[in-house]
């Protein structure tokens, strides 16, 4: 560029065709008439003309950006031009698209219709920020950085604050082809880089793997560009995530902006140069148009503007700050003011780079032009981390000053919030310190966010989604307030704030960070016995639910203190949290705590207690009793936006529906659970729901769909190793088995056995079944014996029935009949229709083994019809075993209830009698022996590793078979019959 003047040419229509220079026409019609073929773009807007007659300005640049989308012979038309054309020309509406300049999306039209979508910014997954102003110049720089990214995978744009690193990085990101996504992560108010990256990408963080490895696993085979903006204050964290991606993700690249390099192997540091003088002039003129719409670069102003841009060394932020004053000053006045300021700067400290002194001078000059009220507001905004609201800044009283600061480009206004660029925030912080106001306004900042957090607390029991919407945007400010408050001599306000925002840390995998704040808050007053201390301990228990699920110590301490203080609601919460902590290791204790919590609670504590009772009933296959508890809990939790617990309830309801072989209902509930959990970004909540959905797909025979559901999770598991999510290992074992990968399935079943938990019992029957299928009979027998012992001890009917069935496959026919029928009875008694189908397959094999092929064929045909109707196919290996029997029948298949009745009658008529002493099963005989010895039901349960309810069921069957009514009659018979 060599022009010295830019003069207005009015509203015209611009044509950018092929690689030719832009041309202007008086009307859209004339422009279209001049076009013969594409690629081309047509846009209408106000332009400036250079001395040589070349059009320039934002409208011309917009047309060029639109032209960049016009592949092949396409002729694209902007919305403004289309509106001007009206019905004169037929245009095809292509919808709303973002152009590479990153400004707001606009509707695009096409002259004619070309198949295929536009290659706009929307064609690539991205979160690139919408820019409110255009990007001027820098064509050479954009091309150079793109070239560097093509040859190296880590490029750092380095330079002082205000040099344009952020805008250049965004423009490079928007003009680079990364088919799997471009992700922008703003770090100026962040302390944990990897966690912020994970939250931005929506990657749940597995606590043991950590955020960096979780992200790297997700991006392992994807062509993505990760942009980390403002790394200078978190260099170690930025370096960690960059190195992890370079090591683990061969097709990912990282573009960072920082005042200093990351200093890691493989990094290319590219120092952002100043704008060329003519580019700086163009930037000044364009920004000036926002405050003085009729401003042009004529003979009287050109020299002053060039002088301003030269003085400012082409630093974009400095140029924009100067241009913002054109509303009240002339270019000559701005130039003169900068001359005075820089004269003072020449006497500044030695060793400070010239460009840094220039930027400081331009900021200082802009600051000096403010009146004292605006200066005071500006410096006091330095206490905010990230963005802030008008209310936080001081409300209507500061709105005029805030508006003037926005007009002067000292504050950015974005989506109802405000923020300072980091360079300006640092300058404001220095002025705040000079004024001796830092402590006072950090205190005010703390007071504001404490008031906000405590005012929002009631929403936790009414509408957690509303609470999240209100509190989550202030996470950075809450961190800053917590740091200040907990560091004070009197930490009371910091402790109150920590208690008020405990729920915040359950979002997006920030549990460890939240626990750290709460532990600090408790430690500041370790001997405190007040309600505040109880709330802090309760908060720790709350976060431990997903961060450290077996740790109940904080909840226990909170319960003790809440009881001491007579705080019924808090006590109920702690009872529920303590029950949650015992859920995996002691079902009876968890039940008793949940019942006690339910007596004292309402709202969240009541619903969590209902949920726990429903879960325990479901684990023990008491689905009829679980259903109303879970339904009531789900209604309350969903109404209040309690997404974490609500997603758990929905998953449990899905599991219950699956046990009843109701796959459509199970799939509906599992999908709902996934949708409910997703906004939380919590690793355990999200992946627990995904596991249940995958289980449903797998049992429906759609193994590929199940693995697609689990795919992001599997990436992390492969990297992180020992990852714990309830039910995960069992699901993956089942899926690999159904895919014919027996050894891999066995590896997963072995991981399901978490020692000391009910899951150790749940996972053993499938492991034993697979060992049997692999021909490892001795190992299978040992595993299944342990499975029977543990499932009786934990009172788990469904896995007990599976273990008994598998033992039956290994037993001699007489013993096998006992085992298979006991399994069938358990399943029928507990409404386990899915298990009943497995029982029918086991009995089919038994009939075939004992020469009753006709019965076997009829049962097999009926069971196969039931599976087809319910859409629950067998495992391929199980189907192959049954096919190998070669069973055929001409008999029509029976309904499921009828074939169950058939096999039970067949047993009564051809095996053990249906009544009398000889009809008692081995288990029933054990119960009779102990009852005759005078043992109570609980004592019998303890001896035989079964629940008191199961003992009661066995006794009821015994009474019916022996036609007796009570224990006295039973003791008399037993004395005569038992040795």
BELQUI-V520836 format. One record per run of one state. SS is the DSSP state (h for helix, s for strand, l for the rest). FROM is the first residue (numbers start at 1). LEN is the number of residues. If there is no record, write none. Layout:
BEGIN
SS | FROM | LEN
SS | FROM | LEN
END
This chain:
BEGIN
l | 1 | 5
s | 6 | 12
l | 18 | 5
s | 23 | 3
l | 26 | 2
h | 28 | 7
l | 35 | 5
s | 40 | 11
l | 51 | 4
s | 55 | 2
l | 57 | 1
h | 58 | 10
l | 68 | 7
s | 75 | 4
h | 79 | 7
l | 86 | 5
s | 91 | 7
l | 98 | 8
s | 106 | 6
l | 112 | 9
h | 121 | 3
l | 124 | 2
s | 126 | 1
l | 127 | 12
h | 139 | 13
l | 152 | 2
s | 154 | 5
l | 159 | 6
h | 165 | 10
l | 175 | 7
s | 182 | 5
l | 187 | 6
h | 193 | 9
l | 202 | 9
h | 211 | 8
l | 219 | 6
s | 225 | 5
l | 230 | 5
h | 235 | 14
l | 249 | 4
s | 253 | 6
l | 259 | 9
s | 268 | 4
l | 272 | 5
h | 277 | 15
l | 292 | 5
s | 297 | 1
l | 298 | 1
h | 299 | 13
l | 312 | 4
h | 316 | 12
l | 328 | 3
h | 331 | 15
l | 346 | 8
h | 354 | 16
l | 370 | 2
h | 372 | 12
l | 384 | 4
s | 388 | 1
l | 389 | 1
h | 390 | 4
l | 394 | 2
h | 396 | 12
l | 408 | 4
s | 412 | 3
l | 415 | 2
s | 417 | 3
l | 420 | 2
h | 422 | 13
l | 435 | 3
h | 438 | 24
l | 462 | 2
h | 464 | 24
l | 488 | 4
h | 492 | 9
l | 501 | 1
h | 502 | 5
l | 507 | 4
h | 511 | 14
l | 525 | 6
h | 531 | 17
l | 548 | 5
h | 553 | 13
l | 566 | 2
h | 568 | 15
l | 583 | 4
h | 587 | 14
l | 601 | 2
h | 603 | 17
l | 620 | 3
h | 623 | 17
l | 640 | 3
h | 643 | 17
l | 660 | 3
h | 663 | 16
l | 679 | 4
h | 683 | 17
l | 700 | 3
h | 703 | 18
l | 721 | 7
h | 728 | 11
l | 739 | 3
h | 742 | 11
l | 753 | 5
h | 758 | 5
l | 763 | 1
h | 764 | 10
l | 774 | 3
h | 777 | 18
l | 795 | 2
h | 797 | 14
l | 811 | 2
h | 813 | 17
l | 830 | 3
h | 833 | 17
l | 850 | 3
h | 853 | 18
l | 871 | 5
h | 876 | 8
l | 884 | 12
h | 896 | 15
l | 911 | 6
h | 917 | 3
l | 920 | 2
h | 922 | 11
l | 933 | 4
h | 937 | 8
l | 945 | 3
h | 948 | 15
l | 963 | 4
h | 967 | 11
l | 978 | 2
END
